[in-house]
Amino acid sequence: EKLHISEPSNAYEFDQMINSVNTNKDKAACAELLTITDPKKLPVLLSNKLDGETFLIFIQSLEYYVVGKDPGRVYQHLYYLSKAKRFKVVLALLSKKEKEQVQRLFDSLSENQNHQYSLKDLKSLKKVYEL
């Protein structure tokens, strides 16, 4: 059953959608959610709910569905994701394999670089992600 995705108006709605996405491991629905969600709102929408599972489905969804179409959007989401509460905690708990997934997404951003971010911006953001 396809998840109904609409732009969340608050943290509660966003949390409900993320829970559905995680329960169903639905990367396509997660990509759709991230595509319609303003990246600047991500820290507020996530509130203090960022966890490893959510972080990884974001990374995978952005890599599989969004980076090829809209690398600027992916950069923005990664930038604002790093401003979310618990980001450093989640980052510290990633396994080597999970960090490699994040690295792959950054590699794709380098390959698909556009006017919305420079390679210097990308390098700075990689440091924030401890890559």
Residue pairs with C-beta under 8 A, 6 or more apart in sequence:
2 29
3 17
3 20
3 21
3 24
3 26
3 29
5 17
5 29
5 32
5 33
5 36
6 36
7 36
7 37
8 14
8 17
8 33
8 37
8 45
10 45
11 44
11 45
11 46
11 47
11 49
14 37
14 45
14 46
15 47
15 49
17 33
18 30
18 33
18 49
18 54
20 26
20 29
21 29
21 30
21 33
21 57
22 53
22 54
22 57
25 57
27 57
27 60
27 61
27 64
27 65
28 61
28 65
30 57
30 58
30 60
30 61
31 61
31 62
31 64
31 65
31 66
34 58
34 61
34 62
34 66
34 73
34 77
35 66
35 70
35 73
37 45
39 73
39 76
39 77
39 79
39 80
40 76
40 80
41 80
42 77
42 80
42 81
42 83
42 84
43 80
43 81
43 83
43 84
43 85
46 54
46 81
46 84
46 85
47 85
48 85
48 86
49 86
50 81
50 84
50 85
50 86
50 87
50 90
51 86
51 90
52 90
52 93
52 94
52 98
55 81
55 90
55 94
56 98
56 101
58 77
58 81
59 101
59 102
59 105
60 101
62 74
62 77
62 78
62 105
63 101
63 104
63 105
63 108
66 73
66 74
67 74
67 105
67 108
67 109
67 112
68 108
68 112
71 108
71 109
71 112
71 113
71 114
71 116
71 117
72 114
72 115
72 116
72 117
74 105
74 108
74 109
75 109
75 116
75 117
75 121
75 122
75 125
76 116
78 105
78 106
78 109
78 125
78 129
79 125
81 87
82 125
82 128
82 129
91 129
91 130
94 102
99 130
99 131
102 129
102 131
103 131
106 122
106 125
106 126
106 129
106 131
109 117
109 122
110 119
110 122
113 119
113 122
